[in-house]
Amino acid sequence: MVSALLPTYARADLAFERGDGAWLTSTKGERYLDFGGGIAVASLGYSHPHLVAALTEQAGKLWHTSNLFQIPEGERLARRLADASFADYVFFTNSGAEALELAIKVARRYQYVTGHPERFHVIGFEGAFHGRTLATLAAAGTQKYLEGFGPKAEGFDQVPYCDLEALKRAIGPQTGAILIEPIQGEGGVRMLPPSFLKSLRKLCDDNKILLVLDEVQTGMGRTGKLFAYEWSGIEPDIIAIAKGIGGGFPLGACLTTEEAGRSMTVGTHGTTYGGNPLAMAVGNAVLDVILAPGFIDGIAQTGLLLRQRLAELKDRHPSVIEEIRGEGLMVGIKTRVPNTDFVAAARAEKLLTIPAGDNVVRLLPPLIVTDGEVNEAVERLSRASEQLEQPIAQKGAAE
Ligand SMILES: *Cc1c(COP(=O)(O)O)cnc(C)c1O
């Protein structure tokens, strides 16, 4: 039957019916080990009892009231996120792109109210991904996503990834903010050099520019810290988060310092759904688990095990795997075969992974994944790699 869905996705011929922990069960009753996590969203896996209880309890009470009224659970979640981070203010959204739209608005508004309306330009980096709205597409500057959608929104400049000198040259009298992912996700788990964020912080301070981080994928424990900026020892002015914070419920947030955030006075921004009671109940429940003592340290340890086992796999299959990179449970396998072939071969072994830029296969398992499941995933990747080492003529067999 012809699909009535707008044909913007080339979907796999596979649908799922239920999930538990890191496992998904297809409509045909087959079990898949999920190391894609719905693109870093299913942070606590599937059917986590604490999340199911929080959602169902709230569902029986109240879903939505609008932001014209107090939402106590939202006050509580904002306070907890602020207390656990650099931030003083939090605004809840329904997605990552919306959180980034607000991050850009806050940066521009801050420059405006401090007497610099001309500083509306945001510098981003090649290979970045910030979402699919018109402003976030302009911020990333990726040509293939901008094509056919009219003039690129004004005020967004791009420089090559990690190129500090090009960045310095790009900073001008109109620059108001720098926007960057601490680790590029869609771009292929591309890592910044260790001191790069420190250099950015100094550059921003020297030029009165705001440092805006896109932690939509790296945040909420993914890299083995609550937020990836913690690895660098610096603090940003604004961050956007989403994905893992809702554990599958659509939820995002923009976090700001007091200095940047106070420019957003009554009426300057709003949302109908953002931060509604149902979302806030789930967000608080996710945070209960992630902030529990030892949980985030456990992510770092499991991530280390995963990368060690993958390094061994790379040594056994150098013609298939070129490089292993990442932090915590955000891992990239740069392949020598087309990454989509590797994803298909892994899927044939009932392991879900996600392709990314730079010919990389991403592993973004639920943060609750066990060491046993990590070993199982590597076993399956090992079988997939063996398949891919076969002559080209046989490759179709893996699909
Ligand atoms: C997924 C993602 C976004 C966009 O989030 P949506 O919820 O799809 O709007 C933005 N930035 C990064 C780094 C992402 O990974």
The ligand as a Tripos MOL2 file, in Angstrom:
@<TRIPOS>MOLECULE
LIG
   15    15     1     0     0
SMALL
NO_CHARGES

@<TRIPOS>ATOM
      1 C1         19.0550   15.7060   17.1920 C.3       1 LIG1
      2 C2         19.8540   16.9440   17.2970 C.ar      1 LIG1
      3 C3         19.2680   18.2080   17.1170 C.ar      1 LIG1
      4 C4         17.8290   18.3880   16.7110 C.3       1 LIG1
      5 O1         16.9410   17.8840   17.6620 O.3       1 LIG1
      6 P1         15.4020   17.6420   17.2290 P.3       1 LIG1
      7 O2         14.7650   17.1590   18.5030 O.co2     1 LIG1
      8 O3         15.4140   16.6340   16.1510 O.co2     1 LIG1
      9 O4         14.8620   18.9480   16.7960 O.co2     1 LIG1
     10 C5         20.0660   19.3090   17.2910 C.ar      1 LIG1
     11 N1         21.3570   19.2020   17.6150 N.ar      1 LIG1
     12 C6         21.9610   18.0090   17.7940 C.ar      1 LIG1
     13 C7         23.3920   17.9600   18.1810 C.3       1 LIG1
     14 C8         21.2280   16.8480   17.6330 C.ar      1 LIG1
     15 O5         21.8290   15.6580   17.7900 O.3       1 LIG1
@<TRIPOS>BOND
     1     1     2 1
     2     2     3 ar
     3     2    14 ar
     4     3     4 1
     5     3    10 ar
     6     4     5 1
     7     5     6 1
     8     6     7 2
     9     6     8 1
    10     6     9 1
    11    10    11 ar
    12    11    12 ar
    13    12    13 1
    14    12    14 ar
    15    14    15 1
@<TRIPOS>SUBSTRUCTURE
     1 LIG1         1 GROUP 0 **** ****
